[in-house]
Amino acid sequence: MKAVITLGCNGRQDEGFHFCSSVSNIIVDLEKIAHTEGYKNLVIYLDKVPKIFDNPCFVSHTISNAIYKIYEMGYLSEVNYKFVAHFYDMHKRCGLILKAEVKSG
């Protein structure tokens, strides 16, 4: 599948003071892992639980569970999992977004 899973935020401001202007990071490239044993199970999970192939997911606990599932299945290294967890903590007040995006090119 020529798609990536991204974790981002809506951005945050309060009374004109900008804390974050919105940011997004690729956490999994589905095309690069298509040959792996757990790929089908991951795609099924992402389709049934956060349902990111239909619409972005904005529910924090569902996003948190999906991130852990991706890590648990071995698609995030320990270092990248820590980066993603830190991003999650830093941007949860911005409004988190987990989504699937078609790869360009």
N, C-alpha and C positions, 0 to 999 in steps of 0.2 A: 504494500500500500504506500503510495507516494504522499505521505502525510507526516506531520510532526505533532507531538503533544506539547503544548505550551502552558506555562504558569505565569500569569500576569496579574496586574492590578488596575483598577480604574483611575488611580491617582487620588490625591487628597489635598484639600485646601480648607482653611478656616478663616473667615473674614478677610479674604484676599491674600492670606499668607499661604504659600505653596509648600507643602511638606513633600509631595511627590507628584510628578506630572504624568504618571502612568508609565509602566515598564512591563516588558514581557520577555521570558526566557524559554528557549527550547529545552525540555527536560528529556524527551525521548524522540528519536527519529525512527518511526515505524518501518521505513524502507530498509534501514540498516539492520534491523533485528528480525526481518521477515523469515530468515532461514533458521531461526532458533526454535528449540523445542517448545518453549512456553508462549511463543508469539500468539498462537490462536487463542489460548486461554486469556491472555492479557487483553486482546481485542474484544473478546466476548465480555470480559469484566467491564472494560471501559464503555462498552455499548449498553450494558444492562444496569450498571450502578450509577456512575456519574452521567451516563447517556450523552457523552461529548461528541458523538458522531451526528447527533440531531441538533443540539444547541450547546453553547458553552454552559458550564456548571459554575454556579455562584455560591453554592452552599458550602460553608467552611468545613464542617465535619466530614462531608462527602469528599471534598478535595483532599483533606488530610488523610483519609482512609485510602484514597486512590494513590496518593504519593507513597504511602507506606507499602501498598500492594506492589507498585512498580519497583520499589526498592527490594522488597521481600522476594520478588521473582528474579532479582539479579540484574535488572535493567538500569539501576543507578548504583554507581560505586559508593563506597562509604564516604568518600570526600564529597562527591556530588550530592549525596543525600544530605550531608551537613549543610552544604550551600543552599539547597532547596528548603530545608527546615529553617535556616536562618532567614531566607527570603520570606517564607511564610510568616514567621514571627514579626519581621519588620513591616510587612505590607498588609497584614490582616485587617488593619483599620482602614485601608484604602479600598477594600472590596476586592477580594481575590477572584480570579477567573481561571478555570482550567478548561482548555478547549483543544480540539483537533483542527489543524489547519492543513490544507492542501499545500504541498511543497511547490514552490515556484521553480520553473526551469526544468 
